Amino acid sequence: MPSPDKKSFLLRIDPQLWAEIERLAAAELRSANAQVEYLLRDALQARSIKVRAAKPAGGRKA
């Protein structure tokens, strides 16, 4: 089930690239979706672009 605080979008990706993302995700105990997000954050960080950390899911406001 998608997280309500996350943006969803359609991504067309080469099947061989997706297979490698799934393989890497399994090796790092992540879902493929979490692996894509991790790789995107890593790529931005490598370019000195800071992205705020995501808020934990399920948090309640007082």
N, C-alpha and C positions, 0 to 999 in steps of 0.2 A: 504494500500500500504506500503510495507516495506521501511524503511528508508535506503537510500544508504550508510550511514555511520555506519550501524549496520551489524553484522555478523548474517546470518540466518543459522539454522541447524535443522535437523529432530530430534525430541525427542520422544521416546517411553515411555509412562507413564501409570501407573495404572489408570484405569478410576475413581476409588473412590478417588484417590489422586487428579486427575485433577478436579473432581467435588468440592472438598474442596478448591482448588486454585481459581476456578471460584467464589465460594461463598464468599471467603475472598476478592477477587478482587472487586466484586460488593459492598460489605460492605464498602470498602475503596475507592470507585469511581475510580478504575483503570481497565484497560483491563487485561485479564488473562496474556497476554504476559508481560505487565508492572509489574504485580504482581510477576511473576516468576523472572524477573530481579531484582526487589526489594528484594525478598527473598534470591536470590543468593548473592547480595551485602551485605545484613545483615549477612548472614552466614560467608562471608569472613571477614567482620569487627569483628565479634565475635571471629575470630581466629587471630586477629591483622594483617590482610592482607589489605594493603591500595590499593584501586583502584581509579584511577583518575576519576573525574566526567566526564560524557559524555558532548560533546560539544552540544550546542543548535542546533536543526535542522533548516535548512533554512538560516544559517549564510552565509554572502557573504564576500569574500576576496576583499580588495581594490586593 
